[in-house]
Amino acid sequence: MDALDRVYRRRIPPDQVVTIELAETMAEISRGIRRQVGVLIDRRGRVVHVICGDDHKLFLPDLGRHRAGRGRLRGLRLVHTHLFGEALSRDDLTDLSLLHLDLVAVIQADAEGRAASLEIAHLVPPSPTGALWEVLEPTPVREHALDFDGFIADLEGQLAAFQRTQKAGDGATLAVAVHVTTGATGEVKPEESLAELRELAATANVRIVETLVQRRRKADPRFVLGRGKLEELVLASMQQGADLILFDRDLTPAQARSIGDATEAKVIDRTQLILDIFAQRATTRDGKLQVELAQLKYILPRLAGRSSAMSRLAGGIGGRGPGETKLEIDRRRAKDRLTHLQKQIKKLAKQRQGRRHKRLSGGVPTAAIVGYTNAGKSTLLNALTGATVLAEDKLFATLDPTTRRLRFPDERELVLTDTVGFIRDLPPDLVAAFKATLEELEEADLLLHVVDISNPAFEEQIEAVERILEELELQALERLIVFNKIDAAPEDLDIEAISSRFGAIAVSALDQPSLRPLTERLIAGIAPDDRGWRWSVV
């Protein structure tokens, strides 16, 4: 032990990784005790930790949060011995990445156990190859000539330049997306689910820079992922400079905390992402109240034992939603706020009901436009009525219902209502919160189910919308399927045959002439009535 204590008094020149004398001393100690011996050296050449492991592994001390120096290296290098002349191990390279060390060097012993060669690995800026580190060729200890000072300055410059590049431009939050599939019946294919998640992320100004997919018989109850994949996730997030881990599934509060503790990153699930988008897009008082209600219902079970992951939900991706102050309130005050919101929403629902009955008393039939998010519902409303409702190529561009009148010849009219888009596995609290808004659908004579025919998963999207309509107890309403975006559909897609199979009308909301069959079908459905007009089954 005295020999190990004396190692602390060693000083290494700034331009050297390790001195020949220190390497030989460490090899001698390691040979004598038959254990690996290591040192952590700072930039000033001081030995700050002396570590003793077993014959195959070194056990490093707790160095604090491994993300403390993002964009920079930690300022410590690890030099240690291997008893049997073996190369750098996977554990060595993992420690290098997780701890953001300046470098890791292993002193390889010869047949007599003396210091023979030095093998070094260091981190590298992200590249198309996906390499996390570079391992240099081993060199004899006495011939090693790496200029450590200059090498570290150059490496940190490269890493900092990459970070500046990543943060430049649109200011998007960088994220690693994770999909865990268990092969359950009805489970969406990973590539389709991740494609949708990427669209959701883009809507929330999150840029997915890496995706990880794991196939398991069942999700791990604590981390969802297996331990090996969890380690890969940590390495990928560090390599890509990502501040956010985005899971393509719902996490329990305990899982979110465990993953956040393990990765030391902000962790959110699919529901949190959708809630954040809704908070961003809601513009009316009604919409904002409903979003806050859904968010508080989601947050309530997560108030206890908040981790850094909850700070991600606190203000949303862009500082939206209830905010940090409301998340600090205790459960009692949160429940009081929930009660208040529910009363306000009921009050607004009564006001909407009054306006709706007044509109219906005029004897004008109504049609509600429903469909999967980003199917082109708002664009179709604009094309049919000449309205100027916001229509963007983003998910959930419309949250609040918009009603316009569509006038036909012979004084016929149809009231068209654009509604919030649906999505598979829509969070139950969100469905419940927006049920008041979707009351418009209950009074509709017809549901125009708009489908993006250019999407390869359009049939799965149709099924998802139908399931939500069942949840809302609207399955009995007459529906007309409208295949939209035929101009963007694949050339080999037989739109006519598919339209016939679904009893649908194919249109492009961007092409007025293509809308004629739809308007003719709508006109044919409006019949005279003693109080004006009514909708009849065509």
C-alpha positions in Angstrom: 0.0 0.0 0.0 2.9 2.4 0.6 3.9 1.9 -3.0 0.4 3.0 -4.1 0.5 6.0 -1.8 3.8 7.1 -3.3 2.2 7.2 -6.8 0.2 10.2 -5.7 3.5 12.2 -5.5 4.3 11.6 -9.1 4.1 14.6 -11.6 3.7 14.1 -15.3 5.0 16.8 -17.8 2.1 18.5 -19.7 3.3 17.1 -23.0 3.4 13.5 -21.9 0.5 11.0 -21.4 2.6 9.1 -18.8 6.2 9.0 -17.9 8.3 5.9 -18.4 9.1 5.8 -14.7 5.4 5.9 -13.7 4.5 3.3 -16.2 7.2 0.9 -15.0 6.3 1.5 -11.4 2.6 0.8 -12.0 3.5 -2.4 -14.0 5.7 -3.5 -11.1 3.0 -2.9 -8.5 0.4 -4.7 -10.6 2.7 -7.7 -11.1 3.3 -7.9 -7.4 -0.4 -7.8 -6.3 -1.8 -9.5 -9.4 -4.4 -6.8 -9.8 -4.9 -4.0 -12.3 -3.7 -0.6 -11.1 -4.8 2.7 -12.6 -4.3 6.4 -12.1 -6.5 9.4 -13.1 -4.3 12.4 -14.1 -5.4 15.9 -14.5 -4.3 18.5 -17.1 -1.6 19.8 -14.7 0.0 16.4 -14.6 -1.1 15.6 -11.0 -2.3 12.1 -10.0 -5.7 12.8 -8.5 -6.9 9.2 -8.0 -5.0 5.9 -7.6 -7.3 2.9 -8.3 -6.8 -0.8 -7.6 -9.1 -3.4 -9.3 -9.0 -7.1 -9.8 -7.1 -9.2 -12.3 -9.5 -8.3 -15.2 -11.3 -5.1 -14.3 -10.7 -1.6 -12.8 -13.4 0.0 -10.6 -13.4 3.7 -11.1 -14.5 6.2 -8.4 -17.6 8.4 -8.8 -16.6 11.4 -10.8 -19.9 13.2 -10.7 -22.3 13.9 -13.6 -20.7 12.6 -16.8 -22.4 15.4 -18.8 -20.9 18.2 -16.8 -18.5 19.0 -19.5 -20.6 18.7 -22.6 -18.7 20.1 -25.6 -15.5 19.6 -23.6 -13.6 16.7 -22.2 -13.5 16.1 -18.5 -9.9 17.1 -18.0 -8.8 13.7 -16.6 -7.1 10.8 -18.4 -7.0 7.2 -17.2 -3.8 5.2 -17.4 -3.9 1.7 -16.1 -2.3 -1.7 -16.4 -3.4 -5.0 -17.9 -1.8 -8.1 -16.4 -1.7 -10.3 -19.5 -0.7 -8.0 -22.3 -4.3 -7.7 -23.6 -5.6 -4.7 -25.6 -8.1 -2.1 -24.5 -11.3 -3.7 -23.3 -14.9 -2.8 -24.0 -15.1 -1.6 -20.4 -12.2 0.8 -21.0 -13.8 2.2 -24.1 -17.2 2.5 -22.3 -15.6 4.4 -19.4 -13.9 6.7 -22.0 -17.3 7.6 -23.5 -19.4 7.7 -20.4 -17.0 9.8 -18.3 -15.9 11.9 -21.3 -12.2 11.3 -20.4 -9.4 13.0 -22.2 -8.2 9.6 -23.1 -7.7 6.0 -21.8 -4.3 4.4 -22.0 -3.4 0.8 -21.1 0.1 -0.3 -20.1 0.5 -3.7 -21.6 2.9 -6.1 -19.9 5.4 -8.4 -21.5 5.9 -12.1 -20.5 7.8 -11.1 -17.3 5.1 -8.6 -16.3 7.1 -5.5 -17.1 5.8 -2.4 -18.9 6.2 -3.1 -22.6 3.8 -1.0 -24.7 1.2 1.7 -24.4 -2.2 1.6 -26.2 -4.3 4.7 -26.3 -8.0 5.5 -27.2 -9.7 8.8 -27.4 -13.1 10.2 -28.4 -13.8 11.5 -31.8 -16.3 14.0 -33.2 -19.4 12.3 -34.7 -18.9 11.1 -38.3 -20.9 9.2 -40.9 -19.2 6.0 -39.8 -20.8 6.3 -36.4 -17.4 5.7 -34.6 -17.4 6.9 -31.0 -13.7 6.6 -30.4 -10.3 6.0 -32.1 -7.8 3.4 -30.9 -4.2 4.2 -31.7 -1.7 1.6 -32.6 0.2 0.3 -29.5 3.8 1.7 -29.2 6.7 0.7 -26.9 6.5 2.7 -23.7 10.0 4.1 -24.2 9.2 5.2 -27.7 5.9 6.8 -27.1 6.0 10.4 -28.3 2.4 11.8 -28.3 2.3 15.5 -27.5 -0.5 15.3 -25.0 -1.0 19.1 -24.6 -1.3 19.8 -28.3 -3.3 16.7 -28.9 -6.0 17.6 -26.3 -6.2 21.2 -27.5 -6.8 20.0 -31.1 -9.4 17.4 -30.0 -11.4 19.7 -27.8 -11.4 22.2 -30.7 -12.9 19.6 -33.0 -15.5 18.6 -30.4 -16.5 22.2 -29.7 -16.8 22.9 -33.5 -19.2 20.0 -33.8 -21.3 21.2 -30.9 -21.6 24.7 -32.5 -22.6 23.1 -35.8 -25.3 21.0 -34.1 -26.8 24.0 -32.2 -26.7 26.3 -35.2 -29.6 26.9 -37.5 -33.2 26.2 -36.4 -32.4 26.0 -32.7 -34.1 22.6 -32.5 -33.7 20.3 -29.5 -31.5 17.3 -30.4 -33.0 13.9 -29.5 -32.3 10.2 -29.6 -35.5 8.2 -30.4 -36.0 4.8 -28.9 -38.5 2.1 -30.1 -38.9 -1.1 -28.2 -41.0 -3.8 -29.9 -42.3 -6.9 -28.3 -44.0 -8.5 -31.3 -47.5 -8.0 -29.7 -50.5 -8.5 -31.9 -51.5 -5.3 -33.7 -48.2 -3.6 -32.9 -47.1 -1.0 -35.5 -43.9 -1.8 -37.4 -40.9 0.0 -35.9 -40.0 1.8 -39.1 -43.6 3.2 -39.5 -43.9 4.1 -35.9 -40.5 5.9 -35.9 -41.4 7.7 -39.1 -44.5 9.1 -37.3 -42.5 9.9 -34.2 -40.1 11.9 -36.4 -43.0 13.9 -37.8 -44.3 14.6 -34.3 -40.8 15.6 -33.2 -40.4 18.0 -36.1 -43.7 19.6 -35.2 -42.4 20.2 -31.7 -39.1 21.6 -33.1 -37.1 18.5 -32.0 -34.6 17.0 -34.4 -34.0 13.3 -34.0 -30.3 12.6 -34.7 -30.2 8.9 -33.8 -32.7 6.1 -33.5 -32.4 2.9 -31.5 -34.6 -0.2 -31.9 -34.7 -3.2 -29.7 -36.8 -6.3 -30.0 -37.6 -8.0 -26.7 -40.1 -10.6 -25.6 -41.3 -8.1 -23.1 -40.2 -4.7 -22.0 -37.9 -4.4 -19.0 -40.1 -3.3 -16.0 -37.5 -0.8 -14.9 -35.7 0.5 -18.0 -37.9 -0.8 -20.8 -34.6 -1.5 -22.6 -32.1 -4.2 -21.8 -29.0 -3.1 -19.9 -26.7 -3.4 -22.9 -29.0 -1.3 -25.1 -29.3 1.2 -22.3 -25.6 1.6 -22.3 -25.7 2.0 -26.1 -28.4 4.7 -25.6 -26.1 6.7 -23.3 -23.2 6.5 -25.7 -25.3 7.5 -28.7 -26.8 10.5 -26.9 -23.3 11.7 -25.9 -21.9 11.0 -29.4 -24.7 13.0 -31.1 -24.8 15.8 -28.5 -28.4 15.0 -27.8 -30.1 16.6 -24.8 -33.3 14.5 -25.0 -34.2 10.9 -25.0 -37.6 10.3 -26.8 -39.4 7.0 -26.2 -41.8 5.8 -28.9 -44.2 4.4 -26.2 -45.6 5.5 -22.9 -43.4 5.2 -19.8 -44.5 4.8 -16.2 -43.3 7.4 -13.8 -40.9 4.9 -12.3 -39.5 4.0 -15.7 -39.0 7.7 -16.7 -37.1 8.3 -13.4 -34.9 5.2 -13.8 -34.0 6.0 -17.4 -33.3 9.6 -16.5 -31.1 8.6 -13.6 -29.2 6.1 -15.8 -28.7 8.4 -18.8 -28.5 11.8 -16.9 -30.6 13.1 -19.8 -34.1 14.5 -20.1 -36.5 11.6 -20.9 -40.0 12.0 -22.4 -42.4 9.6 -23.9 -44.8 9.8 -26.8 -47.7 11.1 -24.7 -45.6 14.0 -23.3 -44.5 14.9 -26.9 -48.1 15.0 -28.1 -49.2 17.0 -25.1 -46.4 19.5 -25.7 -47.5 19.9 -29.4 -51.1 20.5 -28.3 -49.8 23.1 -25.8 -47.9 24.8 -28.6 -50.8 24.8 -31.1 -53.8 25.6 -28.9 -54.8 29.2 -29.6 -58.3 29.6 -28.1 -59.1 29.8 -24.4 -61.1 26.6 -24.7 -58.2 24.8 -26.3 -55.6 26.0 -23.8 -57.8 25.0 -20.9 -58.3 21.5 -22.3 -54.6 21.1 -22.9 -53.7 22.2 -19.4 -56.3 19.8 -18.0 -54.7 16.9 -19.9 -51.2 17.9 -18.9 -52.1 18.1 -15.2 -53.8 14.7 -15.3 -50.6 13.4 -16.8 -48.4 15.2 -14.3 -50.3 14.3 -11.1 -48.8 10.8 -10.6 -45.4 12.1 -11.5 -45.2 14.9 -9.0 -43.7 12.7 -6.3 -40.0 12.0 -6.7 -39.5 14.3 -9.7 -36.3 13.7 -11.6 -34.6 15.8 -14.3 -37.0 14.2 -16.7 -39.9 16.1 -15.2 -38.1 19.4 -15.9 -38.5 18.5 -19.5 -42.3 18.5 -19.1 -42.3 21.5 -16.9 -42.3 24.1 -19.6 -42.6 21.9 -22.6 -40.0 21.7 -25.4 -40.4 25.4 -26.1 -41.4 26.5 -22.6 -45.1 25.7 -23.2 -47.7 24.2 -20.9 -48.4 24.7 -17.2 -44.9 25.9 -16.5 -42.3 25.2 -13.7 -44.3 27.1 -11.1 -47.4 24.9 -11.4 -45.3 21.8 -11.4 -43.9 22.7 -7.9 -47.4 22.8 -6.4 -48.3 19.8 -4.2 -50.9 17.2 -5.1 -53.7 19.0 -3.3 -53.3 22.2 -5.2 -52.9 20.3 -8.4 -56.3 18.6 -7.8 -57.8 22.0 -7.0 -56.6 23.3 -10.3 -58.0 20.3 -12.1 -61.4 20.9 -10.5 -61.3 24.5 -11.6 -60.4 23.7 -15.2 -63.1 21.1 -15.4 -65.7 23.7 -14.3 -64.4 26.2 -16.8 -64.5 23.7 -19.6 -68.1 22.6 -18.8 -69.1 26.3 -18.8 -67.6 26.8 -22.3 -69.2 23.6 -23.5 -72.6 25.0 -22.6 -71.9 28.2 -24.5 -70.8 26.1 -27.6 -73.9 24.0 -27.3 -76.1 27.1 -27.4 -74.3 28.4 -30.5 -74.6 25.0 -32.1 -78.4 24.7 -31.5 -78.9 28.2 -32.8 -77.0 27.2 -36.0 -78.9 23.9 -36.4 -82.3 25.6 -35.9 -81.7 27.3 -39.3 -82.4 24.0 -41.0 -78.9 23.6 -42.5 -77.3 20.2 -42.7 -73.9 19.8 -41.2 -70.8 17.8 -42.0 -67.7 17.4 -39.8 -64.3 16.7 -41.3 -62.4 14.1 -39.4 -59.3 12.1 -40.1 -55.7 11.3 -39.2 -53.5 14.2 -38.4 -51.9 15.9 -41.4 -54.3 14.2 -43.8 -55.2 17.6 -45.4 -58.5 18.3 -43.6 -57.9 22.1 -43.2 -56.7 22.3 -46.8 -59.8 20.6 -48.0 -62.0 23.0 -45.9 -60.2 25.9 -47.5 -60.6 24.5 -51.0 -64.3 23.8 -50.6 -65.4 27.0 -48.8 -62.7 29.6 -49.8 -61.8 29.9 -46.1 -58.3 30.8 -45.0 -57.9 28.4 -42.1 -54.2 27.7 -41.1 -53.1 24.7 -43.1 -49.5 23.4 -42.6 -47.6 20.3 -43.5 -47.3 19.5 -39.8 -49.1 17.2 -37.4 -51.9 18.8 -35.3 -51.9 22.1 -37.2 -55.5 22.4 -36.2 -56.7 21.9 -32.6 -59.7 24.2 -32.3 -62.9 23.5 -34.5 -63.5 25.8 -37.4 -66.9 26.1 -39.0 -67.6 27.5 -42.5 -70.7 27.4 -44.8 -70.5 25.7 -48.1 -73.0 27.2 -50.6 -74.3 25.3 -53.6 -76.8 26.2 -56.4 -80.5 26.2 -55.6 -79.8 27.9 -52.3 -78.5 24.7 -50.8 -76.0 25.0 -48.0 -73.9 22.7 -45.9 -72.1 23.6 -42.7 -68.6 22.2 -42.7 -66.6 21.9 -39.4 -62.9 21.2 -39.4 -61.8 19.2 -36.3 -58.6 18.2 -34.5 -56.7 15.4 -36.2 -56.5 11.9 -34.7 -53.5 9.8 -34.2 -52.9 6.2 -33.1 -52.8 5.6 -29.4 -54.0 9.1 -28.7 -53.5 9.7 -25.0 -56.8 8.9 -23.2 -56.6 12.1 -21.1 -56.3 14.1 -24.3 -59.3 12.3 -25.8 -61.3 13.0 -22.7 -60.2 16.6 -22.6 -61.1 17.3 -26.2 -64.4 15.4 -26.0 -66.2 18.6 -25.3 -64.7 20.2 -28.4 -65.6 17.1 -30.4 -69.2 17.4 -29.4 -69.5 19.1 -32.8 -69.3 15.6 -34.3 -72.3 14.4 -32.4 -74.6 16.9 -34.1 -73.2 16.3 -37.6 -75.3 14.7 -40.3 -72.2 13.4 -42.0 -68.6 12.7 -41.2 -66.1 13.4 -44.0 -63.3 11.0 -43.2 -60.3 12.5 -45.0 -57.4 10.0 -45.6 -53.9 10.7 -46.9 -53.8 8.2 -49.7 -50.1 9.0 -50.4 -49.1 7.6 -47.0 -48.1 3.9 -47.2 -49.8 3.3 -43.8 -53.1 4.8 -44.9 -55.1 1.6 -44.1 -53.7 1.5 -40.5 -54.6 5.2 -40.2 -58.1 4.5 -41.3 -58.4 1.9 -38.6 -56.9 4.2 -35.9 -59.5 6.9 -36.7 -62.3 4.3 -36.6 -61.2 3.2 -33.2 -61.2 6.7 -31.8 -64.7 7.3 -33.3 -65.8 4.2 -31.4 -64.3 5.6 -28.2 -66.3 8.8 -28.8 -69.4 6.7 -29.5 -69.8 8.1 -33.0 -69.5 4.9 -35.0 -73.2 5.1 -35.9 -72.9 8.4 -37.8 -72.9 8.2 -41.6 -69.4 8.5 -43.0 -67.9 9.3 -46.4 -64.3 8.5 -47.0 -62.3 11.0 -49.0 -58.9 9.9 -50.3 -56.9 13.1 -50.4 -53.4 13.9 -51.9 -53.9 11.8 -55.0 -51.3 14.1 -56.6 -48.7 12.8 -54.2 -49.7 9.1 -54.3 -47.2 6.5 -55.8 -47.7 6.0 -59.5 -48.2 2.3 -59.2 -51.0 2.7 -56.7 -54.4 1.8 -58.2 -56.4 4.6 -56.7 -59.6 3.8 -58.6 -59.6 0.2 -57.3 -58.8 1.2 -53.7 -61.5 3.9 -53.9 -64.0 1.3 -55.1 -63.1 -1.1 -52.2 -63.6 1.6 -49.6 -66.5 3.4 -51.3 -64.4 6.5 -51.2 -64.0 9.6 -53.4 -60.5 10.4 -54.5 -59.4 14.1 -54.6 -56.5 16.5 -54.3 -57.4 19.5 -52.1 -54.8 21.4 -54.1 -56.6 20.7 -57.4 -60.0 22.3 -57.7 -61.3 20.3 -60.7 -60.6 17.1 -58.8 -63.1 18.2 -56.1 -66.1 18.1 -58.5 -67.1 14.5 -57.7 -67.1 15.3 -54.0 -69.2 18.4 -54.3 -71.6 16.6 -56.5 -71.9 13.8 -53.9 -72.6 16.4 -51.2 -75.2 18.3 -53.3 -77.0 15.0 -54.0 -77.2 14.4 -50.3 -78.9 17.6 -49.5 -82.7 17.3 -49.9 -85.6 19.8 -49.3 -87.3 19.7 -46.0 -90.3 21.6 -44.5 -87.9 23.5 -42.3 -85.4 24.2 -45.0 -82.9 21.4 -46.0 -81.9 18.1 -44.6 -79.2 15.5 -45.2 -80.3 12.2 -46.7 -78.3 9.1 -47.3 -77.1 9.1 -50.9 
